[in-house]
């Protein structure tokens, strides 16, 4: 059923639950492995006994419309009646959290500013990662799912149920898998085309990459004897030099590394489509070595695939 981390989930139902107004109960509820719920005005005994007509009458006294009563009654019944095969999700702290819960609803009472007056214990702990251990960060999840956080009530169905289950089970979306396969082919083709470029075209391509990335040249290509390109990043004030080589080995790289250390510049980019002794070329926080698939990926991301085709025809 997937009630524990690293197990695939196969829920019969899926529900989003808002843990208190503005998510005020989310942090303590997640820490306690519980799912909090309100409707303090509804006696716990009526719900446990399934006296839903009596619950409806209670709700009618506090709701503004028949529609609001119907919606509230549904939420209360679902919290009490949905079994351990229901997957519960909530959104808190920039993550999507999920859990299954025991069937029993426990009355706690107490001030609602602290915790919900009733709760269900989760089976295992709340999780904010998929079964492969990767974080379920909100910004990496489609709005088709995360829009449930805008629901004005407390409990609702999840329209993107199938997508949610695939995300939790770490199953790549079919269309994404297709796109990634196509992109791998594109990167491979770009790498071959880059390797076949004339050195002048290779320098032009490198210049275009930096221009499209927001860097500004402070010299023309090849003007400086020690560096092919000198750059400045206007938004951060960083400076950098770029060395472009069609072919180079570790000794050549070491030579330019020394020039970088003495330059006082912030970053060094070593761009080479056919390197030798690559083990000696060590990238770091301020040193960037671009070659092979890395270089091809950067080129494609900067919209230069068609440019490569034109230069390779």
C-alpha positions as a printed Julia matrix, in Angstrom:
313×3 Matrix{Float64}:
   0.0    0.0     0.0
   2.95   2.28    0.5
   2.37   3.36    4.08
   6.06   3.55    4.8
   8.87   5.46    3.1
  10.57   3.67    0.18
   7.39   1.65   -0.55
   5.33   2.33   -3.66
   1.97   3.93   -2.85
  -1.31   2.55   -4.21
  -4.03   4.59   -2.49
  -7.74   3.99   -3.01
  -8.52   7.66   -2.34
  -6.5   10.86   -2.18
  -7.37  13.95   -0.19
  -5.74  17.32    0.41
  -6.12  18.65    3.95
  -5.35  22.12    5.24
  -3.84  21.75    8.7
  -5.47  24.69   10.44
  -6.19  28.22    9.24
  -3.2   29.33    7.2
  -1.53  25.99    7.99
  -1.04  26.96   11.66
  -1.11  23.33   12.84
   1.1   21.94   10.07
   4.46  22.08   11.86
   3.35  20.49   15.17
   1.06  17.97   13.46
   3.8   16.8    11.1
   6.26  16.55   14.0
   3.76  14.5    16.03
   2.83  12.25   13.08
  -0.8   13.32   13.27
  -3.47  14.86   11.03
  -5.35  17.65   12.82
  -8.95  18.63   12.08
 -11.34  21.22   13.48
 -15.16  21.71   13.46
 -15.07  22.11   17.23
 -18.83  22.78   17.33
 -19.59  19.23   16.18
 -19.66  16.66   19.05
 -17.14  13.89   18.56
 -19.67  11.3    19.77
 -22.13  12.11   16.97
 -19.45  11.54   14.33
 -18.17   8.31   15.86
 -21.76   7.06   16.02
 -22.44   8.01   12.41
 -25.3   10.35   13.34
 -24.84  12.43   10.23
 -28.35  13.93   10.18
 -27.71  15.29   13.67
 -24.31  16.6    12.51
 -26.02  18.27    9.56
 -28.46  20.01   11.9
 -25.57  21.28   14.01
 -23.8   22.6    10.93
 -26.97  24.29    9.66
 -26.88  26.52   12.7
 -23.42  27.86   11.88
 -23.28  27.91    8.06
 -24.6   30.65    5.8
 -26.05  28.5     3.03
 -27.25  24.96    2.25
 -24.23  24.56   -0.03
 -21.85  25.43    2.8
 -23.6   22.92    5.05
 -23.29  20.18    2.42
 -19.58  20.91    1.93
 -18.85  20.97    5.66
 -20.74  17.72    6.23
 -18.73  16.06    3.48
 -15.45  17.16    5.07
 -16.42  15.89    8.52
 -17.66  12.54    7.18
 -14.54  12.04    5.09
 -12.25  12.75    8.02
 -14.11  10.12   10.08
 -14.92   7.56    7.41
 -12.02   7.45    4.93
  -9.95   4.42    5.8
  -6.21   3.7     6.01
  -6.05   3.35    2.21
  -6.6    7.09    1.79
  -3.5    9.13    0.95
  -3.5   12.51    2.72
  -1.42  15.4     1.43
  -0.72  18.92    2.65
   1.64  21.73    1.67
   3.97  23.26    4.24
   7.38  24.94    4.26
   7.8   24.81    0.49
   7.23  21.05    0.34
   4.4   18.68   -0.46
   3.88  16.3     2.47
   2.04  12.99    2.36
   0.91  10.28    4.76
  -1.6    7.51    5.34
  -3.58   7.51    8.58
  -5.13   5.14   11.05
  -8.93   4.99   10.95
  -9.51   6.07   14.54
 -10.29   9.74   15.17
  -9.15  10.96   18.59
 -10.73  13.89   20.44
  -8.13  16.18   21.95
  -9.96  19.43   22.69
  -7.79  22.3    23.88
  -7.21  25.74   22.29
  -7.27  25.71   18.49
  -4.37  28.16   18.31
  -2.12  25.34   19.47
  -3.53  22.19   17.8
  -6.68  20.88   16.17
  -9.37  19.61   18.57
  -9.41  16.18   16.9
  -6.83  14.16   14.98
  -5.87  10.89   13.31
  -2.48   9.29   13.82
  -0.44   8.73   10.69
   0.81   5.29    9.73
   4.51   5.91    9.93
   5.63   9.53    9.6
   4.64  12.35    7.29
   7.03  12.4     4.32
   8.17  15.28    2.12
  10.12  13.11   -0.33
   9.31  10.52   -2.97
  10.02   6.81   -2.51
  13.5    7.37   -3.97
  14.28   9.92   -1.26
  14.09  13.04   -3.43
  12.44  16.15   -1.98
   8.96  17.03   -3.2
   9.59  20.75   -3.46
   6.59  22.84   -4.45
   8.45  24.79   -7.15
   9.28  21.49   -8.88
   5.67  20.27   -8.93
   3.02  21.23  -11.48
   0.49  23.87  -10.42
  -2.22  21.42  -11.5
  -1.46  19.74   -8.19
  -0.21  22.5    -5.9
  -3.23  24.7    -6.64
  -5.14  22.65   -4.05
  -3.38  24.78   -1.42
  -5.73  27.58   -2.49
  -8.82  25.57   -1.54
 -10.87  27.69    0.86
 -12.22  24.75    2.84
 -10.34  22.07    4.76
 -10.54  18.78    2.82
 -10.89  18.3    -0.93
 -10.29  15.74   -3.65
  -7.11  16.01   -5.71
  -7.81  16.32   -9.43
  -4.2   15.57  -10.36
  -4.35  12.28   -8.45
  -2.53  10.16  -11.04
   0.25  12.72  -11.4
   0.63  12.91   -7.6
   0.93   9.14   -7.24
   3.56   8.99   -9.99
   5.55  11.78   -8.3
   5.49  10.03   -4.94
   6.43   6.72   -6.58
   9.33   8.46   -8.41
   7.86   7.5   -11.79
   8.81   9.92  -14.55
   5.87  11.38  -16.47
   5.56   9.56  -19.84
   5.82  12.78  -21.85
   8.82  13.88  -19.78
  10.58  10.56  -20.42
   9.93  11.03  -24.13
  11.27  14.6   -24.02
  14.36  13.59  -22.04
  15.16  10.86  -24.56
  14.83  13.36  -27.4
  17.01  15.84  -25.52
  19.72  13.19  -25.01
  19.79  12.65  -28.77
  20.04  16.43  -29.29
  22.94  16.76  -26.82
  24.78  13.87  -28.48
  24.32  15.44  -31.92
  25.38  18.87  -30.62
  28.55  17.35  -29.13
  29.48  15.82  -32.5
  28.83  19.09  -34.33
  30.89  21.1   -31.82
  33.84  18.75  -32.21
  33.74  19.33  -35.97
  33.7   23.14  -35.8
  36.49  25.23  -37.27
  38.37  27.01  -34.48
  37.02  30.4   -35.57
  33.44  29.15  -35.43
  34.19  27.55  -32.07
  35.31  30.92  -30.7
  32.2   32.61  -32.1
  29.99  29.96  -30.51
  31.68  30.47  -27.13
  31.27  34.24  -27.42
  27.55  33.78  -28.19
  27.07  31.54  -25.14
  28.41  34.18  -22.78
  26.51  36.99  -24.49
  23.25  35.06  -24.1
  24.1   34.32  -20.46
  24.3   38.01  -19.57
  28.1   38.4   -19.58
  29.54  41.42  -21.37
  32.88  41.38  -23.18
  35.39  44.04  -22.19
  37.76  43.1   -25.02
  37.36  41.71  -28.52
  37.99  38.01  -28.98
  41.73  37.3   -28.98
  42.72  40.9   -28.26
  44.47  40.11  -24.96
  47.6   37.95  -25.21
  46.83  36.09  -21.96
  43.1   35.55  -22.43
  40.81  34.94  -25.4
  37.87  36.8   -23.83
  37.6   39.11  -20.82
  34.11  39.37  -19.32
  32.08  41.3   -16.79
  28.74  40.34  -15.25
  26.85  43.65  -14.8
  24.32  42.27  -12.33
  26.96  41.02   -9.86
  30.09  42.94  -10.83
  32.02  39.68  -11.31
  34.88  39.54  -13.76
  36.15  36.53  -15.65
  38.42  35.41  -18.41
  37.7   32.72  -20.95
  40.24  30.58  -22.72
  38.96  28.83  -25.83
  40.89  25.87  -27.2
  39.85  23.4   -29.87
  42.39  20.96  -28.46
  44.36  21.1   -25.22
  46.0   18.88  -22.63
  46.54  19.17  -18.9
  49.73  21.2   -19.26
  47.95  23.86  -21.3
  45.18  24.01  -18.73
  47.69  24.32  -15.86
  49.39  27.19  -17.65
  46.13  29.14  -17.91
  45.21  28.26  -14.34
  48.37  29.98  -13.19
  47.51  33.03  -15.27
  44.08  33.06  -13.64
  45.57  32.93  -10.13
  47.7   35.95  -10.95
  44.98  37.87  -12.77
  42.88  38.99   -9.81
  39.73  38.09  -11.76
  36.78  36.29  -10.15
  36.21  33.38  -12.54
  37.99  31.31  -15.16
  36.24  29.45  -17.98
  38.27  26.9   -19.94
  36.32  25.88  -23.05
  37.72  22.99  -25.08
  35.9   20.6   -27.4
  38.73  18.01  -27.64
  40.64  17.85  -24.35
  43.4   15.43  -23.43
  44.47  14.57  -19.9
  41.15  15.84  -18.65
  41.84  14.39  -15.19
  44.32  17.22  -14.65
  41.69  19.84  -15.46
  39.98  20.38  -12.12
  36.83  22.53  -12.05
  35.97  24.29   -8.79
  33.67  27.02   -7.53
  35.4   29.69   -9.6
  36.95  27.49  -12.29
  34.67  26.08  -14.99
  35.86  23.48  -17.48
  33.48  23.01  -20.41
  33.9   20.11  -22.79
  32.01  17.14  -24.18
  28.42  16.67  -23.03
  28.7   19.57  -20.56
  29.63  21.98  -23.33
  26.96  20.56  -25.64
  24.31  20.93  -22.93
  25.28  24.56  -22.28
  25.21  25.28  -26.01
  21.72  23.81  -26.43
  20.39  25.6   -23.33
  21.52  28.88  -24.86
  19.55  28.26  -28.03
  22.46  27.56  -30.36
  21.42  24.16  -31.74
  20.15  25.62  -35.03
  23.29  27.77  -35.2
  25.37  24.59  -34.95
  23.37  23.0   -37.76
  24.01  25.99  -40.01
  27.76  25.92  -39.29
  27.92  22.16  -39.87
  26.0   21.91  -43.18
